[in-house]
């Protein structure tokens, strides 16, 4: 079977996946970086939408009356652990990433993505958002902060490790194609994570893409061709 999930980058690539048609017991996503990689550990992931409500009044008459929603947004952000900024993390370390901020005096919203490989730490990160929201609401004496949290996907390692022969098949194919297999934790996620939790075990293979999500993103044609060779070898020896 071959399936394209075109909405992966907005987190909806697996929304309409037809499991009744795609009857494989396992599969591989082609969504990695360096060719020869095989990835089966990814972040647990959530989105946080934090809404701020201020009290607007003419600035000339605002003493002890105005509450600026933008200031509350700044305050919320600075109460999050600074060590969990993504620019300070690597490997298995999690992060809270502020992706978007829009605000006026009256109303504002910050959007975060929350990531951690460890489920216990992941839950603690989400709880910190709730704790900060409660603290600020108590401080201001009204619901200045409202919070919506939604889990996006989970670490597929828990499901994949008991079926490690799926990883071994990919490693053997990579070796037959003249490369040394590389395993490393994904500092992100793939549709394979969602598919795995729906019952279709789905680790990820490298494709030759680099510098993702930036102006310097590129793909190596030679590595893409090698990734295709690996994929056909897996199919041949399945």
HELIX and SHEET records of a PDB file:
HELIX    1   1 UNK A    8  UNK A   10  5                                   3    
HELIX    2   2 UNK A   59  UNK A   61  5                                   3    
HELIX    3   3 UNK A   69  UNK A   79  1                                  11    
HELIX    4   4 UNK A   82  UNK A   84  5                                   3    
HELIX    5   5 UNK A   86  UNK A   88  5                                   3    
HELIX    6   6 UNK A  119  UNK A  140  1                                  22    
HELIX    7   7 UNK A  157  UNK A  160  1                                   4    
HELIX    8   8 UNK A  161  UNK A  163  5                                   3    
HELIX    9   9 UNK A  165  UNK A  176  1                                  12    
HELIX   10  10 UNK A  191  UNK A  197  1                                   7    
HELIX   11  11 UNK A  221  UNK A  236  1                                  16    
SHEET    1   A 3 UNK A  26  UNK A  32  0                                        
SHEET    2   A 3 UNK A 201  UNK A 206  1                                        
SHEET    3   A 3 UNK A  38  UNK A  39 -1                                        
SHEET    1   B 4 UNK A  95  UNK A 103  0                                        
SHEET    2   B 4 UNK A 107  UNK A 116 -1                                        
SHEET    3   B 4 UNK A  44  UNK A  53 -1                                        
SHEET    4   B 4 UNK A 145  UNK A 153 -1                                        
SHEET    1   C 2 UNK A 209  UNK A 210  0                                        
SHEET    2   C 2 UNK A 218  UNK A 219 -1                                        
END                                                                             
